[in-house]
Amino acid sequence: MVLRITIPGMRRILLFALVAAACQSAPKELPESWVDTRTSAEYEEVRPVTIAVLPVKAPRADLRMGVRQEVYRLLPERNYSPFKLNEVDDRVDANGKFAAEDLDWDATLEVVIDHWAPVSGTTRWSGTGHAVMTHRTGEVLWTCDFRDYTFTAESSGGTTNYDELAREVAYFLVGPDPAKSRLPDCPPLPPQ
């Protein structure tokens, strides 16, 4: 018995083999992450306690709201006292500046996510952005810049859990685990 394969049949077999090989290949290699965190020398002297968490700037609305709420929730675990978000919103001007001369506050905390994209073939997302804590005088007290940092969230039926992603971003920036978070704890009061 002789098996004859025609040219069109051969093309189909090759195409099928290529598709099968592509499906079996490893997920796309993750980009190399880069994180730079800096705290000013005056941070402990200034001792910012009362923090205004500004609206988060990010490409997705669910990410903006979720990250802000999670940062607000985590700050007390780091000995900070955040203003209620609606009090902050009432005092943010059209340019995004916090103007609250009538309140006793120490600093603002702003989170910006410039780039946000899924990593092909995974439940991971790659983010690029920064967070900055600025004293009411305008002095930058703390910054965290990150590029291509990978965050993970469960996905069900092709839908990503953005609440989980928001928690992971907030925890990365200000969570209570010193080994994982970037923001230092609020400095204790100096001895009397």
C-alpha positions, 0 to 999 in steps of 0.5 A: 500500500502506497500513501500519496500525499498531495502538495495541498495535503502536505501544506495542511499537515505542516500548518497543523504541526506549526499550530500544535508546536506554537500551542506547546511553547512556553509562555512569552518571556517576561520583561526584566523588571526595574524598581528604584525606591528612594527616601529623602534624608529628611524623611525621619525629621519631617515624620509625615503622619497625616497623608492625603491619598490623591486619585490614582492615574491609571489606564483602567478605571477599575484599577484606579479606584481599586489601587487607591482604596487598597493604599488607603486601607494599608496605610494605617498598618504602616502607622500612617493616618490617611484622610478620608478619600472624600475629604481629599476629593473635595480639595483636589483642584482641576489640575489634580493638586491638593489644596487644603490650607484648612486641614492639618496634613503632612504629605500627599501620596500619588500613584501613577501607572503609565503602562499596563498590559497583560503578559501573553499566555499567563495570568500576569500583568506588566506595569510601569509607573511611579508613586511619590510622597510629597511634603506639604512644602513641596519637598519629595520625601519618598519615590518608587519608580517601577518598569515592567514590574509583574503583578499576578491575578487569578483569571476565570473564564478569560476575565481578570480579577482586577480587585486582586490586581489592585491589592497586589499593586497597593501591597507592592507599594505600601504593604506591611511586609517590609521585604515586599513593600517599598514605602518605609514605616512612619518614623516613630516620635523622637524620644522626649 
